Amino acid sequence: MALDIATEGLNRCPILSSERLLFKPLCGEDVSSIILFLSDYETVFCLTYANWPYTVQDAVLWLTHVNRLCASGNGCFWGVHNHGNEFLGTAGLSLFPEHEKAELHYWLGKPYWGKGYGTEMARSLVEYSFRTIGVKRLEVNHMTRNVRSQRVIEKCGFRLEGTMRAYVKRFDLFEDVKFYSLLREEFEQDWAHQNYLIPLKKE
């Protein structure tokens, strides 16, 4: 399923590459994969905001939203693929230029859990946020029961700032959410010899 949706904002997002992953601008051709993965209840149950059942309309509304964010300079969002061009999930950054900060977002299709892809996705965008965009502060959060995401965040060196109790209501349950940040000086100290993004090979 490929839908004809506006992507002029998404197309502004650069293609990024890491050891095993390729970050490509989201497009209408990604809708079928997004719906397939987010039709899994366990996957959606881990996300702070996503409807279930997840429909074509949900995918279109979300892609339209992130396209507008990218067009206004307030976001970058990608479809994440392996180097065999399999769609694995999505990752993105909400940007707040006036505050020199960004918020990290990511999710991974269930077939690709437990293979280190989530950590590679997050580390790649942490590096991009500080070394390319030049933010002062990078934020991320997760529901407390999402221990997979917590492990990813901790591996990236984020500092826990606190827990907001009953912060969101998901599937009739009030969920606590943990909030983290990483500052530029912490990144420069902790990541001095770490590099995850690699130059794209020229055709």
C-alpha positions in Angstrom: 0.0 0.0 0.0 1.5 3.3 -1.1 -0.5 6.5 -0.5 -0.2 9.8 -2.2 0.6 12.1 0.7 2.4 15.4 1.0 6.1 14.8 1.7 7.8 18.2 0.9 8.7 18.6 4.5 9.9 15.1 5.1 12.0 15.3 2.0 14.1 18.0 3.7 15.4 15.3 6.2 18.8 14.1 5.1 19.5 10.4 4.5 21.7 9.1 7.3 23.6 5.8 7.6 25.0 3.8 10.5 26.7 0.4 10.6 23.5 -1.6 10.0 20.8 1.1 9.4 19.7 3.6 6.8 17.6 6.5 7.8 15.4 7.6 4.8 12.8 10.3 4.6 9.3 8.9 5.4 7.0 8.5 2.4 3.6 7.1 1.3 5.3 3.8 0.5 6.0 3.3 4.2 2.3 3.3 5.2 1.8 -0.5 4.8 4.8 -1.3 6.9 3.8 1.2 9.6 0.3 -0.3 9.8 1.6 -3.8 9.8 3.9 -3.2 12.8 1.5 -1.0 14.7 -1.3 -3.5 14.3 0.5 -5.5 17.0 -1.0 -4.8 20.4 2.2 -5.4 22.3 4.1 -2.8 20.2 1.4 -0.1 20.5 1.1 -0.9 24.3 4.7 0.3 24.7 4.1 3.6 23.0 3.0 6.7 24.8 0.8 7.9 22.0 -0.6 5.6 19.3 -4.1 4.3 18.6 -5.0 0.6 18.6 -6.3 -0.8 16.4 -4.0 1.3 14.2 -5.7 2.3 10.9 -4.7 3.8 7.5 -6.3 7.1 8.7 -4.0 7.0 11.8 -0.9 6.6 9.6 -2.0 9.4 7.2 -2.7 11.8 10.1 0.6 11.1 11.7 2.6 11.4 8.4 0.8 14.6 7.7 1.6 15.9 11.2 5.3 15.1 11.0 5.5 16.4 7.4 4.3 19.8 8.7 6.8 19.7 11.5 9.6 19.1 9.1 8.4 21.8 6.7 8.4 24.4 9.4 11.9 23.4 10.6 10.5 21.9 13.8 11.3 18.3 13.2 13.1 15.6 11.3 11.5 12.1 10.9 12.8 9.0 9.1 11.8 5.6 8.1 14.5 3.3 9.4 15.7 0.4 7.2 18.4 -2.1 7.4 21.0 -2.2 4.5 18.8 -4.8 2.8 16.1 -2.1 2.6 13.8 -3.8 5.1 11.6 -1.3 7.0 12.3 -1.7 10.7 10.4 1.3 12.3 10.6 5.0 12.5 12.8 7.5 14.4 12.6 11.3 14.7 13.4 14.5 16.4 11.0 17.2 17.5 13.0 20.4 17.2 12.7 23.6 19.4 15.2 26.0 17.7 14.4 28.9 20.0 15.6 26.8 23.0 18.3 24.9 21.1 16.8 21.6 22.2 15.3 18.5 20.6 13.2 15.5 21.7 14.0 12.0 20.5 11.3 9.6 19.3 11.7 6.1 18.0 9.8 2.8 17.7 10.8 -0.6 16.3 8.7 -3.3 14.7 8.4 -6.4 17.0 10.2 -8.8 14.6 13.4 -6.6 15.1 13.3 -6.4 18.9 16.3 -7.7 20.8 18.8 -7.3 18.0 20.4 -4.0 19.1 18.6 -2.0 16.4 16.8 0.3 18.9 20.1 1.3 20.5 21.7 1.9 17.2 18.8 4.1 16.1 18.9 6.1 19.2 22.7 6.5 19.3 22.7 7.6 15.7 20.2 10.4 16.3 21.9 11.4 19.6 25.1 12.0 17.5 23.2 13.8 14.8 21.4 16.1 17.3 24.6 17.3 18.9 27.2 17.1 16.1 25.1 18.2 13.1 22.1 20.2 14.5 24.1 21.5 17.5 21.5 21.3 20.2 22.2 22.3 23.8 19.8 19.7 25.2 18.3 16.5 24.0 15.2 15.0 25.7 13.5 11.6 25.7 10.9 9.8 27.8 9.2 6.4 28.2 6.4 4.9 30.2 7.9 3.2 33.3 6.8 -0.3 32.3 8.6 0.0 28.9 11.9 -1.5 30.2 13.2 -2.1 26.7 13.2 1.6 25.9 14.7 2.4 29.4 17.7 0.2 28.5 18.2 1.9 25.2 18.0 5.4 26.8 20.4 4.4 29.6 22.9 3.0 27.0 22.9 6.4 25.3 24.0 8.1 28.5 20.8 10.1 29.2 20.4 11.4 32.8 17.1 10.7 34.6 15.4 14.0 35.5 12.3 12.6 37.2 9.1 10.6 36.9 5.7 12.2 36.2 3.0 10.1 37.9 -0.2 9.2 36.1 1.1 11.3 33.2 -0.8 9.6 30.4 -3.9 7.4 30.2 -3.4 4.4 27.9 -5.9 1.6 27.5 -7.8 2.7 30.6 -4.6 2.6 32.7 -2.8 5.7 34.1 0.9 5.4 33.3 3.9 7.0 35.0 6.4 8.4 32.5 10.2 8.8 33.1 11.9 11.9 31.6 15.6 12.1 30.7 18.0 14.6 29.2 21.5 14.8 27.8 23.3 18.2 27.6 25.9 19.2 25.1 28.8 19.2 27.6 27.8 15.7 28.8 27.7 14.5 25.2 31.1 16.0 24.5 32.6 14.3 27.5 30.9 10.9 27.2 30.9 10.6 23.4 34.4 12.0 22.6 35.5 8.8 20.9 32.2 7.4 19.8 30.9 7.6 16.2 27.9 5.8 14.9 26.9 7.7 11.8 29.0 6.8 8.7 29.3 8.7 5.4 27.0 7.5 2.6 28.7 5.7 -0.2 28.7 7.7 -3.4 27.1 6.0 -6.4 
